[in-house]
Amino acid sequence: MIERKDLGAWLEGPPTDEEYVRGSRLGLPAEGSGSVAPIGRRILSLLIDWALCLLVSQLFTGGDPAMTLGLFAVENLLLISLFGITIGQFAMAVRVTPVRGRQPILLRSLIRIVLMLLLLPAIIWNRDAQPLHDVAAGTAVVRR
């Protein structure tokens, strides 16, 4: 039988360690350039990228959803592979950086975008504010 104290703990969220610094396990600084990017900036950068892809899709194909998704994937793959940053990330002063392994950035970008498009890995985050697609790719989104 479920007791009230069990529900109360669940409703309060997962246990937290007040002294833990996000990104410290990844070797990232606590503050400033190179620290874990705030979630708000990350979401806004995603929305900017999506809006730009939607605009281009609207101009050339009348807003075809498949074209918008394809443009979003290509933008992320190319720009992150070449520069480590998308247009939206540039606008929000964040970037993608490798945090583990030695895979080429093209492979990291491919893993990252494929998992991001599946959506579920993008909405599950770890203690370091790293979504599962970044964990799998060995990357993190940090402040510039």
N, CA, C and O atoms as CSV, one atom per row, in Angstrom:
chain,resi,resn,atom,element,x,y,z
A,1,MET,N,N,0.831,-1.178,0.000
A,1,MET,CA,C,0.000,0.000,0.000
A,1,MET,C,C,0.878,1.245,0.000
A,1,MET,O,O,1.870,1.309,0.726
A,2,ILE,N,N,0.520,2.216,-0.801
A,2,ILE,CA,C,1.265,3.470,-0.859
A,2,ILE,C,C,0.861,4.346,0.322
A,2,ILE,O,O,-0.322,4.551,0.594
A,3,GLU,N,N,1.872,4.853,1.011
A,3,GLU,CA,C,1.602,5.725,2.144
A,3,GLU,C,C,1.783,7.181,1.748
A,3,GLU,O,O,2.473,7.485,0.775
A,4,ARG,N,N,1.177,8.060,2.485
A,4,ARG,CA,C,1.234,9.492,2.189
A,4,ARG,C,C,2.666,10.004,2.162
A,4,ARG,O,O,2.991,10.847,1.327
A,5,LYS,N,N,3.522,9.529,3.035
A,5,LYS,CA,C,4.906,10.005,3.066
A,5,LYS,C,C,5.646,9.665,1.769
A,5,LYS,O,O,6.544,10.402,1.360
A,6,ASP,N,N,5.276,8.553,1.120
A,6,ASP,CA,C,5.886,8.197,-0.159
A,6,ASP,C,C,5.484,9.189,-1.242
A,6,ASP,O,O,6.320,9.591,-2.050
A,7,LEU,N,N,4.232,9.583,-1.269
A,7,LEU,CA,C,3.765,10.563,-2.252
A,7,LEU,C,C,4.368,11.931,-2.010
A,7,LEU,O,O,4.707,12.645,-2.953
A,8,GLY,N,N,4.501,12.295,-0.746
A,8,GLY,CA,C,5.082,13.590,-0.412
A,8,GLY,C,C,6.506,13.694,-0.923
A,8,GLY,O,O,6.894,14.732,-1.460
A,9,ALA,N,N,7.288,12.644,-0.767
A,9,ALA,CA,C,8.665,12.657,-1.242
A,9,ALA,C,C,8.717,12.766,-2.764
A,9,ALA,O,O,9.570,13.458,-3.321
A,10,TRP,N,N,7.800,12.077,-3.420
A,10,TRP,CA,C,7.774,12.117,-4.889
A,10,TRP,C,C,7.395,13.507,-5.388
A,10,TRP,O,O,7.983,14.016,-6.342
A,11,LEU,N,N,6.403,14.118,-4.732
A,11,LEU,CA,C,5.947,15.440,-5.145
A,11,LEU,C,C,6.990,16.525,-4.898
A,11,LEU,O,O,6.994,17.547,-5.584
A,12,GLU,N,N,7.848,16.319,-3.951
A,12,GLU,CA,C,8.888,17.303,-3.657
A,12,GLU,C,C,10.043,17.227,-4.641
A,12,GLU,O,O,10.919,18.091,-4.614
A,13,GLY,N,N,10.073,16.238,-5.493
A,13,GLY,CA,C,11.137,16.103,-6.487
A,13,GLY,C,C,12.242,15.194,-6.006
A,13,GLY,O,O,12.182,14.673,-4.892
A,14,PRO,N,N,13.255,14.996,-6.839
A,14,PRO,CA,C,14.347,14.103,-6.468
A,14,PRO,C,C,15.207,14.718,-5.368
A,14,PRO,O,O,15.222,15.936,-5.196
A,15,PRO,N,N,15.914,13.882,-4.632
A,15,PRO,CA,C,16.794,14.422,-3.594
A,15,PRO,C,C,17.886,15.273,-4.242
A,15,PRO,O,O,18.387,14.949,-5.319
A,16,THR,N,N,18.241,16.356,-3.575
A,16,THR,CA,C,19.267,17.241,-4.122
A,16,THR,C,C,20.371,17.444,-3.110
A,16,THR,O,O,20.161,17.348,-1.901
A,17,ASP,N,N,21.532,17.723,-3.619
A,17,ASP,CA,C,22.686,18.062,-2.805
A,17,ASP,C,C,22.951,19.540,-3.034
A,17,ASP,O,O,23.387,19.934,-4.116
A,18,GLU,N,N,22.695,20.351,-2.038
A,18,GLU,CA,C,22.791,21.806,-2.174
A,18,GLU,C,C,24.199,22.262,-2.551
A,18,GLU,O,O,24.354,23.314,-3.172
A,19,GLU,N,N,25.218,21.501,-2.193
A,19,GLU,CA,C,26.589,21.916,-2.451
A,19,GLU,C,C,27.116,21.440,-3.803
A,19,GLU,O,O,28.210,21.835,-4.205
A,20,TYR,N,N,26.366,20.606,-4.509
A,20,TYR,CA,C,26.825,20.088,-5.798
A,20,TYR,C,C,26.790,21.197,-6.852
A,20,TYR,O,O,25.814,21.940,-6.956
A,21,VAL,N,N,27.863,21.296,-7.624
A,21,VAL,CA,C,27.955,22.288,-8.698
A,21,VAL,C,C,27.722,21.581,-10.020
A,21,VAL,O,O,28.446,20.651,-10.373
A,22,ARG,N,N,26.678,22.039,-10.769
A,22,ARG,CA,C,26.372,21.426,-12.068
A,22,ARG,C,C,27.594,21.493,-12.976
A,22,ARG,O,O,28.231,22.537,-13.116
A,23,GLY,N,N,27.901,20.361,-13.585
A,23,GLY,CA,C,29.017,20.290,-14.512
A,23,GLY,C,C,30.340,19.915,-13.880
A,23,GLY,O,O,31.314,19.689,-14.597
A,24,SER,N,N,30.406,19.841,-12.563
A,24,SER,CA,C,31.680,19.534,-11.906
A,24,SER,C,C,32.168,18.126,-12.239
A,24,SER,O,O,33.374,17.898,-12.341
A,25,ARG,N,N,31.246,17.181,-12.408
A,25,ARG,CA,C,31.620,15.819,-12.800
A,25,ARG,C,C,32.207,15.779,-14.202
A,25,ARG,O,O,32.970,14.873,-14.537
A,26,LEU,N,N,31.844,16.775,-15.030
A,26,LEU,CA,C,32.312,16.835,-16.406
A,26,LEU,C,C,33.600,17.642,-16.537
A,26,LEU,O,O,34.159,17.754,-17.628
A,27,GLY,N,N,34.067,18.200,-15.428
A,27,GLY,CA,C,35.278,19.009,-15.457
A,27,GLY,C,C,35.025,20.440,-15.912
A,27,GLY,O,O,35.944,21.120,-16.368
A,28,LEU,N,N,33.782,20.899,-15.790
A,28,LEU,CA,C,33.432,22.254,-16.197
A,28,LEU,C,C,33.486,23.189,-14.998
A,28,LEU,O,O,33.236,22.764,-13.870
A,29,PRO,N,N,33.813,24.465,-15.232
A,29,PRO,CA,C,33.850,25.412,-14.112
A,29,PRO,C,C,32.456,25.696,-13.555
A,29,PRO,O,O,31.450,25.440,-14.217
A,30,ALA,N,N,32.407,26.219,-12.348
A,30,ALA,CA,C,31.133,26.508,-11.693
A,30,ALA,C,C,30.443,27.722,-12.295
A,30,ALA,O,O,29.214,27.755,-12.362
A,31,GLU,N,N,31.197,28.714,-12.733
A,31,GLU,CA,C,30.629,29.953,-13.256
A,31,GLU,C,C,31.455,30.452,-14.431
A,31,GLU,O,O,32.588,30.022,-14.650
A,32,GLY,N,N,30.855,31.375,-15.181
A,32,GLY,CA,C,31.566,32.044,-16.257
A,32,GLY,C,C,31.646,31.222,-17.532
A,32,GLY,O,O,30.910,30.251,-17.711
A,33,SER,N,N,32.546,31.625,-18.411
A,33,SER,CA,C,32.725,30.954,-19.695
A,33,SER,C,C,33.112,29.489,-19.498
A,33,SER,O,O,34.015,29.176,-18.723
A,34,GLY,N,N,32.425,28.604,-20.202
A,34,GLY,CA,C,32.700,27.182,-20.096
A,34,GLY,C,C,31.871,26.466,-19.056
A,34,GLY,O,O,31.934,25.240,-18.958
A,35,SER,N,N,31.084,27.210,-18.265
A,35,SER,CA,C,30.205,26.561,-17.280
A,35,SER,C,C,28.928,26.109,-17.975
A,35,SER,O,O,28.629,26.550,-19.085
A,36,VAL,N,N,28.181,25.235,-17.325
A,36,VAL,CA,C,26.941,24.699,-17.887
A,36,VAL,C,C,25.994,25.857,-18.202
A,36,VAL,O,O,25.755,26.725,-17.363
A,37,ALA,N,N,25.464,25.855,-19.414
A,37,ALA,CA,C,24.549,26.915,-19.846
A,37,ALA,C,C,23.217,26.797,-19.128
A,37,ALA,O,O,22.733,25.689,-18.895
A,38,PRO,N,N,22.616,27.931,-18.772
A,38,PRO,CA,C,21.289,27.894,-18.136
A,38,PRO,C,C,20.250,27.278,-19.068
A,38,PRO,O,O,20.337,27.418,-20.288
A,39,ILE,N,N,19.288,26.609,-18.494
A,39,ILE,CA,C,18.271,25.914,-19.269
A,39,ILE,C,C,17.456,26.884,-20.121
A,39,ILE,O,O,17.104,26.562,-21.255
A,40,GLY,N,N,17.157,28.054,-19.594
A,40,GLY,CA,C,16.400,29.049,-20.343
A,40,GLY,C,C,17.093,29.453,-21.639
A,40,GLY,O,O,16.448,29.563,-22.682
A,41,ARG,N,N,18.390,29.673,-21.576
A,41,ARG,CA,C,19.146,30.033,-22.782
A,41,ARG,C,C,19.137,28.897,-23.795
A,41,ARG,O,O,19.054,29.128,-25.002
A,42,ARG,N,N,19.221,27.684,-23.300
A,42,ARG,CA,C,19.240,26.530,-24.192
A,42,ARG,C,C,17.904,26.387,-24.920
A,42,ARG,O,O,17.868,26.126,-26.122
A,43,ILE,N,N,16.818,26.559,-24.188
A,43,ILE,CA,C,15.491,26.449,-24.799
A,43,ILE,C,C,15.276,27.577,-25.802
A,43,ILE,O,O,14.757,27.344,-26.894
A,44,LEU,N,N,15.671,28.794,-25.442
A,44,LEU,CA,C,15.528,29.913,-26.374
A,44,LEU,C,C,16.368,29.708,-27.636
A,44,LEU,O,O,15.925,30.043,-28.735
A,45,SER,N,N,17.564,29.165,-27.489
A,45,SER,CA,C,18.395,28.917,-28.672
A,45,SER,C,C,17.743,27.876,-29.578
A,45,SER,O,O,17.790,27.995,-30.802
A,46,LEU,N,N,17.146,26.872,-28.984
A,46,LEU,CA,C,16.420,25.852,-29.749
A,46,LEU,C,C,15.234,26.472,-30.491
A,46,LEU,O,O,15.003,26.170,-31.662
A,47,LEU,N,N,14.489,27.333,-29.811
A,47,LEU,CA,C,13.342,27.993,-30.433
A,47,LEU,C,C,13.771,28.921,-31.576
A,47,LEU,O,O,13.087,29.001,-32.596
A,48,ILE,N,N,14.885,29.614,-31.412
A,48,ILE,CA,C,15.402,30.481,-32.485
A,48,ILE,C,C,15.773,29.639,-33.698
A,48,ILE,O,O,15.411,29.978,-34.825
A,49,ASP,N,N,16.493,28.544,-33.473
A,49,ASP,CA,C,16.877,27.661,-34.581
A,49,ASP,C,C,15.645,27.102,-35.286
A,49,ASP,O,O,15.583,27.070,-36.515
A,50,TRP,N,N,14.666,26.663,-34.496
A,50,TRP,CA,C,13.447,26.093,-35.080
A,50,TRP,C,C,12.700,27.149,-35.889
A,50,TRP,O,O,12.217,26.864,-36.984
A,51,ALA,N,N,12.601,28.369,-35.357
A,51,ALA,CA,C,11.899,29.449,-36.056
A,51,ALA,C,C,12.581,29.790,-37.377
A,51,ALA,O,O,11.906,30.030,-38.379
A,52,LEU,N,N,13.904,29.813,-37.388
A,52,LEU,CA,C,14.628,30.086,-38.635
A,52,LEU,C,C,14.383,28.990,-39.672
A,52,LEU,O,O,14.181,29.277,-40.852
A,53,CYS,N,N,14.401,27.748,-39.229
A,53,CYS,CA,C,14.135,26.637,-40.139
A,53,CYS,C,C,12.699,26.680,-40.640
A,53,CYS,O,O,12.438,26.391,-41.808
A,54,LEU,N,N,11.780,27.033,-39.777
A,54,LEU,CA,C,10.380,27.164,-40.166
A,54,LEU,C,C,10.194,28.291,-41.182
A,54,LEU,O,O,9.416,28.154,-42.126
A,55,LEU,N,N,10.900,29.390,-40.993
A,55,LEU,CA,C,10.829,30.514,-41.927
A,55,LEU,C,C,11.344,30.121,-43.310
A,55,LEU,O,O,10.705,30.415,-44.321
A,56,VAL,N,N,12.494,29.461,-43.353
A,56,VAL,CA,C,13.048,29.017,-44.637
A,56,VAL,C,C,12.128,28.008,-45.295
A,56,VAL,O,O,11.899,28.067,-46.503
A,57,SER,N,N,11.603,27.087,-44.513
A,57,SER,CA,C,10.668,26.096,-45.034
A,57,SER,C,C,9.413,26.765,-45.588
A,57,SER,O,O,8.905,26.376,-46.640
A,58,GLN,N,N,8.923,27.763,-44.880
A,58,GLN,CA,C,7.736,28.490,-45.325
A,58,GLN,C,C,7.998,29.212,-46.652
A,58,GLN,O,O,7.144,29.228,-47.538
A,59,LEU,N,N,9.177,29.803,-46.775
A,59,LEU,CA,C,9.521,30.540,-47.997
A,59,LEU,C,C,9.632,29.632,-49.220
A,59,LEU,O,O,9.214,30.011,-50.314
A,60,PHE,N,N,10.193,28.437,-49.041
A,60,PHE,CA,C,10.489,27.582,-50.183
A,60,PHE,C,C,9.489,26.452,-50.420
A,60,PHE,O,O,9.324,26.009,-51.557
A,61,THR,N,N,8.821,25.978,-49.369
A,61,THR,CA,C,7.914,24.837,-49.553
A,61,THR,C,C,6.539,25.058,-48.954
A,61,THR,O,O,5.745,24.120,-48.881
A,62,GLY,N,N,6.239,26.267,-48.527
A,62,GLY,CA,C,4.938,26.523,-47.923
A,62,GLY,C,C,4.807,25.987,-46.516
A,62,GLY,O,O,3.689,25.795,-46.036
A,63,GLY,N,N,5.916,25.740,-45.840
A,63,GLY,CA,C,5.894,25.293,-44.445
A,63,GLY,C,C,5.772,23.799,-44.266
A,63,GLY,O,O,5.207,23.346,-43.270
A,64,ASP,N,N,6.284,23.021,-45.199
A,64,ASP,CA,C,6.239,21.561,-45.098
A,64,ASP,C,C,6.949,21.099,-43.820
A,64,ASP,O,O,8.131,21.393,-43.641
A,65,PRO,N,N,6.248,20.380,-42.924
A,65,PRO,CA,C,6.851,19.953,-41.658
A,65,PRO,C,C,8.100,19.085,-41.841
A,65,PRO,O,O,9.060,19.209,-41.081
A,66,ALA,N,N,8.086,18.210,-42.845
A,66,ALA,CA,C,9.259,17.360,-43.085
A,66,ALA,C,C,10.459,18.202,-43.504
A,66,ALA,O,O,11.591,17.916,-43.113
A,67,MET,N,N,10.210,19.230,-44.291
A,67,MET,CA,C,11.293,20.124,-44.713
A,67,MET,C,C,11.846,20.901,-43.519
A,67,MET,O,O,13.058,21.075,-43.396
A,68,THR,N,N,10.966,21.362,-42.650
A,68,THR,CA,C,11.398,22.089,-41.457
A,68,THR,C,C,12.273,21.195,-40.577
A,68,THR,O,O,13.330,21.622,-40.112
A,69,LEU,N,N,11.839,19.979,-40.354
A,69,LEU,CA,C,12.607,19.029,-39.546
A,69,LEU,C,C,13.951,18.720,-40.198
A,69,LEU,O,O,14.977,18.668,-39.521
A,70,GLY,N,N,13.943,18.517,-41.512
A,70,GLY,CA,C,15.181,18.256,-42.240
A,70,GLY,C,C,16.143,19.434,-42.169
A,70,GLY,O,O,17.342,19.243,-41.962
A,71,LEU,N,N,15.635,20.635,-42.335
A,71,LEU,CA,C,16.481,21.830,-42.232
A,71,LEU,C,C,17.080,21.955,-40.835
A,71,LEU,O,O,18.253,22.292,-40.679
A,72,PHE,N,N,16.266,21.681,-39.829
A,72,PHE,CA,C,16.743,21.743,-38.450
A,72,PHE,C,C,17.882,20.741,-38.228
A,72,PHE,O,O,18.897,21.071,-37.614
A,73,ALA,N,N,17.704,19.526,-38.727
A,73,ALA,CA,C,18.733,18.492,-38.580
A,73,ALA,C,C,20.012,18.886,-39.315
A,73,ALA,O,O,21.108,18.755,-38.770
A,74,VAL,N,N,19.877,19.362,-40.541
A,74,VAL,CA,C,21.054,19.749,-41.337
A,74,VAL,C,C,21.762,20.940,-40.704
A,74,VAL,O,O,22.990,20.965,-40.631
A,75,GLU,N,N,20.990,21.934,-40.243
A,75,GLU,CA,C,21.597,23.099,-39.595
A,75,GLU,C,C,22.428,22.664,-38.390
A,75,GLU,O,O,23.580,23.073,-38.244
A,76,ASN,N,N,21.842,21.838,-37.535
A,76,ASN,CA,C,22.562,21.376,-36.352
A,76,ASN,C,C,23.785,20.553,-36.711
A,76,ASN,O,O,24.863,20.762,-36.153
A,77,LEU,N,N,23.627,19.625,-37.631
A,77,LEU,CA,C,24.741,18.762,-38.011
A,77,LEU,C,C,25.905,19.571,-38.588
A,77,LEU,O,O,27.051,19.399,-38.173
A,78,LEU,N,N,25.611,20.443,-39.536
A,78,LEU,CA,C,26.679,21.213,-40.183
A,78,LEU,C,C,27.300,22.250,-39.258
A,78,LEU,O,O,28.522,22.305,-39.117
A,79,LEU,N,N,26.480,23.060,-38.637
A,79,LEU,CA,C,27.030,24.151,-37.840
A,79,LEU,C,C,27.739,23.663,-36.577
A,79,LEU,O,O,28.771,24.217,-36.199
A,80,ILE,N,N,27.207,22.648,-35.930
A,80,ILE,CA,C,27.895,22.137,-34.744
A,80,ILE,C,C,29.172,21.401,-35.147
A,80,ILE,O,O,30.182,21.493,-34.448
A,81,SER,N,N,29.140,20.674,-36.259
A,81,SER,CA,C,30.349,19.992,-36.726
A,81,SER,C,C,31.447,20.982,-37.099
A,81,SER,O,O,32.615,20.775,-36.770
A,82,LEU,N,N,31.071,22.048,-37.780
A,82,LEU,CA,C,32.068,23.011,-38.263
A,82,LEU,C,C,32.481,24.032,-37.213
A,82,LEU,O,O,33.663,24.352,-37.087
A,83,PHE,N,N,31.506,24.549,-36.453
A,83,PHE,CA,C,31.790,25.672,-35.563
A,83,PHE,C,C,31.494,25.414,-34.091
A,83,PHE,O,O,31.902,26.196,-33.232
A,84,GLY,N,N,30.784,24.316,-33.788
A,84,GLY,CA,C,30.425,24.020,-32.401
A,84,GLY,C,C,29.293,24.894,-31.890
A,84,GLY,O,O,29.094,25.021,-30.682
A,85,ILE,N,N,28.544,25.503,-32.821
A,85,ILE,CA,C,27.506,26.437,-32.409
A,85,ILE,C,C,26.488,26.598,-33.530
A,85,ILE,O,O,26.856,26.620,-34.704
A,86,THR,N,N,25.207,26.712,-33.175
A,86,THR,CA,C,24.171,26.998,-34.168
A,86,THR,C,C,23.850,28.496,-34.117
A,86,THR,O,O,24.374,29.218,-33.268
A,87,ILE,N,N,23.009,28.947,-35.005
A,87,ILE,CA,C,22.636,30.361,-35.034
A,87,ILE,C,C,21.926,30.762,-33.736
A,87,ILE,O,O,22.220,31.813,-33.167
A,88,GLY,N,N,21.008,29.939,-33.277
A,88,GLY,CA,C,20.308,30.222,-32.027
A,88,GLY,C,C,21.247,30.220,-30.830
A,88,GLY,O,O,21.109,31.048,-29.930
A,89,GLN,N,N,22.196,29.298,-30.815
A,89,GLN,CA,C,23.159,29.253,-29.720
A,89,GLN,C,C,24.063,30.488,-29.743
A,89,GLN,O,O,24.420,31.021,-28.693
A,90,PHE,N,N,24.427,30.935,-30.939
A,90,PHE,CA,C,25.226,32.154,-31.058
A,90,PHE,C,C,24.460,33.337,-30.466
A,90,PHE,O,O,25.024,34.144,-29.726
A,91,ALA,N,N,23.170,33.431,-30.798
A,91,ALA,CA,C,22.340,34.527,-30.300
A,91,ALA,C,C,22.201,34.484,-28.779
A,91,ALA,O,O,22.079,35.531,-28.143
A,92,MET,N,N,22.217,33.304,-28.198
A,92,MET,CA,C,22.026,33.153,-26.753
A,92,MET,C,C,23.340,32.975,-25.992
A,92,MET,O,O,23.324,32.713,-24.789
A,93,ALA,N,N,24.475,33.113,-26.678
A,93,ALA,CA,C,25.809,33.044,-26.067
A,93,ALA,C,C,26.098,31.706,-25.386
A,93,ALA,O,O,26.633,31.662,-24.278
A,94,VAL,N,N,25.734,30.619,-26.066
A,94,VAL,CA,C,26.084,29.273,-25.607
A,94,VAL,C,C,26.720,28.517,-26.766
A,94,VAL,O,O,26.622,28.942,-27.917
A,95,ARG,N,N,27.368,27.400,-26.463
A,95,ARG,CA,C,27.977,26.578,-27.501
A,95,ARG,C,C,28.029,25.127,-27.049
A,95,ARG,O,O,27.851,24.826,-25.869
A,96,VAL,N,N,28.275,24.229,-28.004
A,96,VAL,CA,C,28.406,22.799,-27.714
A,96,VAL,C,C,29.899,22.491,-27.628
A,96,VAL,O,O,30.678,22.910,-28.483
A,97,THR,N,N,30.284,21.765,-26.600
A,97,THR,CA,C,31.691,21.407,-26.435
A,97,THR,C,C,31.813,19.937,-26.053
A,97,THR,O,O,30.971,19.425,-25.315
A,98,PRO,N,N,32.846,19.246,-26.539
A,98,PRO,CA,C,33.064,17.855,-26.120
A,98,PRO,C,C,33.506,17.805,-24.651
A,98,PRO,O,O,34.274,18.652,-24.197
A,99,VAL,N,N,33.012,16.805,-23.918
A,99,VAL,CA,C,33.412,16.662,-22.512
A,99,VAL,C,C,34.016,15.296,-22.217
A,99,VAL,O,O,34.561,15.092,-21.132
A,100,ARG,N,N,33.935,14.362,-23.146
A,100,ARG,CA,C,34.563,13.056,-22.925
A,100,ARG,C,C,34.811,12.377,-24.266
A,100,ARG,O,O,34.200,12.724,-25.277
A,101,GLY,N,N,35.705,11.417,-24.256
A,101,GLY,CA,C,35.978,10.624,-25.453
A,101,GLY,C,C,36.766,11.380,-26.506
A,101,GLY,O,O,37.094,12.556,-26.348
A,102,ARG,N,N,37.061,10.669,-27.589
A,102,ARG,CA,C,37.855,11.261,-28.651
A,102,ARG,C,C,37.189,11.121,-30.013
A,102,ARG,O,O,37.866,11.188,-31.039
A,103,GLN,N,N,35.859,10.924,-30.041
A,103,GLN,CA,C,35.174,10.794,-31.315
A,103,GLN,C,C,35.291,12.106,-32.087
A,103,GLN,O,O,35.349,13.179,-31.487
A,104,PRO,N,N,35.325,12.019,-33.413
A,104,PRO,CA,C,35.327,13.245,-34.223
A,104,PRO,C,C,34.041,14.030,-33.987
A,104,PRO,O,O,32.998,13.444,-33.700
A,105,ILE,N,N,34.113,15.339,-34.104
A,105,ILE,CA,C,32.960,16.185,-33.832
A,105,ILE,C,C,31.804,15.885,-34.781
A,105,ILE,O,O,30.646,16.060,-34.400
A,106,LEU,N,N,32.081,15.438,-36.001
A,106,LEU,CA,C,31.005,15.090,-36.928
A,106,LEU,C,C,30.184,13.927,-36.370
A,106,LEU,O,O,28.955,13.952,-36.433
A,107,LEU,N,N,30.846,12.921,-35.831
A,107,LEU,CA,C,30.141,11.784,-35.231
A,107,LEU,C,C,29.343,12.231,-34.002
A,107,LEU,O,O,28.201,11.813,-33.813
A,108,ARG,N,N,29.944,13.074,-33.178
A,108,ARG,CA,C,29.239,13.599,-32.008
A,108,ARG,C,C,27.980,14.348,-32.434
A,108,ARG,O,O,26.912,14.171,-31.847
A,109,SER,N,N,28.116,15.190,-33.465
A,109,SER,CA,C,26.976,15.973,-33.948
A,109,SER,C,C,25.875,15.074,-34.487
A,109,SER,O,O,24.692,15.325,-34.257
A,110,LEU,N,N,26.261,14.034,-35.198
A,110,LEU,CA,C,25.283,13.108,-35.762
A,110,LEU,C,C,24.524,12.371,-34.656
A,110,LEU,O,O,23.297,12.273,-34.702
A,111,ILE,N,N,25.242,11.859,-33.677
A,111,ILE,CA,C,24.612,11.180,-32.538
A,111,ILE,C,C,23.673,12.143,-31.817
A,111,ILE,O,O,22.544,11.792,-31.476
A,112,ARG,N,N,24.153,13.348,-31.594
A,112,ARG,CA,C,23.391,14.357,-30.858
A,112,ARG,C,C,22.083,14.706,-31.565
A,112,ARG,O,O,21.032,14.731,-30.925
A,113,ILE,N,N,22.125,14.973,-32.867
A,113,ILE,CA,C,20.919,15.404,-33.569
A,113,ILE,C,C,19.934,14.251,-33.762
A,113,ILE,O,O,18.724,14.454,-33.666
A,114,VAL,N,N,20.435,13.048,-34.032
A,114,VAL,CA,C,19.524,11.903,-34.192
A,114,VAL,C,C,18.748,11.663,-32.903
A,114,VAL,O,O,17.535,11.454,-32.934
A,115,LEU,N,N,19.442,11.693,-31.777
A,115,LEU,CA,C,18.765,11.483,-30.500
A,115,LEU,C,C,17.870,12.667,-30.129
A,115,LEU,O,O,16.813,12.479,-29.528
A,116,MET,N,N,18.285,13.875,-30.482
A,116,MET,CA,C,17.460,15.047,-30.197
A,116,MET,C,C,16.138,14.971,-30.955
A,116,MET,O,O,15.091,15.340,-30.423
A,117,LEU,N,N,16.187,14.497,-32.188
A,117,LEU,CA,C,14.971,14.397,-32.992
A,117,LEU,C,C,14.010,13.335,-32.462
A,117,LEU,O,O,12.813,13.387,-32.743
A,118,LEU,N,N,14.522,12.384,-31.706
A,118,LEU,CA,C,13.649,11.388,-31.075
A,118,LEU,C,C,12.856,11.983,-29.913
A,118,LEU,O,O,11.920,11.353,-29.422
A,119,LEU,N,N,13.208,13.161,-29.478
A,119,LEU,CA,C,12.562,13.963,-28.442
A,119,LEU,C,C,12.743,13.418,-27.024
A,119,LEU,O,O,13.123,14.184,-26.139
A,120,LEU,N,N,12.496,12.164,-26.772
A,120,LEU,CA,C,12.587,11.645,-25.408
A,120,LEU,C,C,13.976,11.871,-24.792
A,120,LEU,O,O,14.059,12.333,-23.654
A,121,PRO,N,N,15.078,11.557,-25.510
A,121,PRO,CA,C,16.387,11.832,-24.905
A,121,PRO,C,C,16.620,13.317,-24.632
A,121,PRO,O,O,17.426,13.667,-23.770
A,122,ALA,N,N,15.929,14.181,-25.349
A,122,ALA,CA,C,16.122,15.618,-25.158
A,122,ALA,C,C,15.403,16.152,-23.922
A,122,ALA,O,O,15.739,17.232,-23.436
A,123,ILE,N,N,14.430,15.421,-23.409
A,123,ILE,CA,C,13.689,15.923,-22.249
A,123,ILE,C,C,14.061,15.221,-20.948
A,123,ILE,O,O,13.504,15.544,-19.899
A,124,ILE,N,N,14.981,14.277,-20.992
A,124,ILE,CA,C,15.468,13.615,-19.782
A,124,ILE,C,C,16.877,14.139,-19.510
A,124,ILE,O,O,17.776,13.993,-20.339
A,125,TRP,N,N,17.054,14.741,-18.359
A,125,TRP,CA,C,18.314,15.408,-18.006
A,125,TRP,C,C,18.959,14.727,-16.808
A,125,TRP,O,O,18.277,14.133,-15.974
A,126,ASN,N,N,20.281,14.821,-16.736
A,126,ASN,CA,C,20.983,14.275,-15.579
A,126,ASN,C,C,21.298,15.389,-14.579
A,126,ASN,O,O,20.869,16.530,-14.746
A,127,ARG,N,N,22.023,15.051,-13.580
A,127,ARG,CA,C,22.361,15.968,-12.491
A,127,ARG,C,C,23.180,17.181,-12.955
A,127,ARG,O,O,23.147,18.238,-12.325
A,128,ASP,N,N,23.910,17.017,-14.054
A,128,ASP,CA,C,24.751,18.086,-14.577
A,128,ASP,C,C,24.033,18.936,-15.622
A,128,ASP,O,O,24.682,19.660,-16.376
A,129,ALA,N,N,22.702,18.858,-15.676
A,129,ALA,CA,C,21.876,19.594,-16.648
A,129,ALA,C,C,22.269,19.211,-18.067
A,129,ALA,O,O,22.331,20.058,-18.959
A,130,GLN,N,N,22.530,17.937,-18.260
A,130,GLN,CA,C,22.947,17.401,-19.550
A,130,GLN,C,C,21.852,16.453,-20.041
A,130,GLN,O,O,21.631,15.406,-19.432
A,131,PRO,N,N,21.148,16.808,-21.154
A,131,PRO,CA,C,20.136,15.889,-21.665
A,131,PRO,C,C,20.782,14.609,-22.192
A,131,PRO,O,O,21.978,14.590,-22.483
A,132,LEU,N,N,20.001,13.551,-22.314
A,132,LEU,CA,C,20.560,12.258,-22.721
A,132,LEU,C,C,21.249,12.307,-24.084
A,132,LEU,O,O,22.214,11.576,-24.309
A,133,HIS,N,N,20.768,13.163,-25.005
A,133,HIS,CA,C,21.448,13.220,-26.303
A,133,HIS,C,C,22.859,13.790,-26.152
A,133,HIS,O,O,23.752,13.408,-26.907
A,134,ASP,N,N,23.080,14.686,-25.204
A,134,ASP,CA,C,24.434,15.185,-24.946
A,134,ASP,C,C,25.276,14.144,-24.221
A,134,ASP,O,O,26.472,14.022,-24.485
A,135,VAL,N,N,24.662,13.392,-23.309
A,135,VAL,CA,C,25.394,12.325,-22.611
A,135,VAL,C,C,25.910,11.308,-23.622
A,135,VAL,O,O,27.081,10.932,-23.587
A,136,ALA,N,N,25.027,10.859,-24.531
A,136,ALA,CA,C,25.412,9.857,-25.527
A,136,ALA,C,C,26.486,10.376,-26.472
A,136,ALA,O,O,27.366,9.620,-26.883
A,137,ALA,N,N,26.423,11.654,-26.820
A,137,ALA,CA,C,27.388,12.231,-27.752
A,137,ALA,C,C,28.677,12.672,-27.058
A,137,ALA,O,O,29.657,12.996,-27.727
A,138,GLY,N,N,28.683,12.686,-25.730
A,138,GLY,CA,C,29.861,13.136,-24.998
A,138,GLY,C,C,30.067,14.631,-25.121
A,138,GLY,O,O,31.200,15.108,-25.196
A,139,THR,N,N,28.963,15.370,-25.142
A,139,THR,CA,C,29.034,16.829,-25.274
A,139,THR,C,C,28.270,17.503,-24.145
A,139,THR,O,O,27.532,16.857,-23.401
A,140,ALA,N,N,28.459,18.811,-24.031
A,140,ALA,CA,C,27.696,19.623,-23.089
A,140,ALA,C,C,27.486,20.984,-23.724
A,140,ALA,O,O,28.308,21.445,-24.516
A,141,VAL,N,N,26.389,21.621,-23.374
A,141,VAL,CA,C,26.140,22.987,-23.840
A,141,VAL,C,C,26.590,23.913,-22.725
A,141,VAL,O,O,26.103,23.835,-21.598
A,142,VAL,N,N,27.536,24.797,-23.060
A,142,VAL,CA,C,28.150,25.664,-22.073
A,142,VAL,C,C,28.031,27.132,-22.487
A,142,VAL,O,O,27.712,27.444,-23.634
A,143,ARG,N,N,28.289,28.011,-21.544
A,143,ARG,CA,C,28.313,29.445,-21.832
A,143,ARG,C,C,29.548,29.777,-22.663
A,143,ARG,O,O,30.608,29.173,-22.502
A,144,ARG,N,N,29.381,30.759,-23.563
A,144,ARG,CA,C,30.553,31.217,-24.332
A,144,ARG,C,C,31.356,32.184,-23.528
A,144,ARG,O,O,32.378,32.681,-24.001
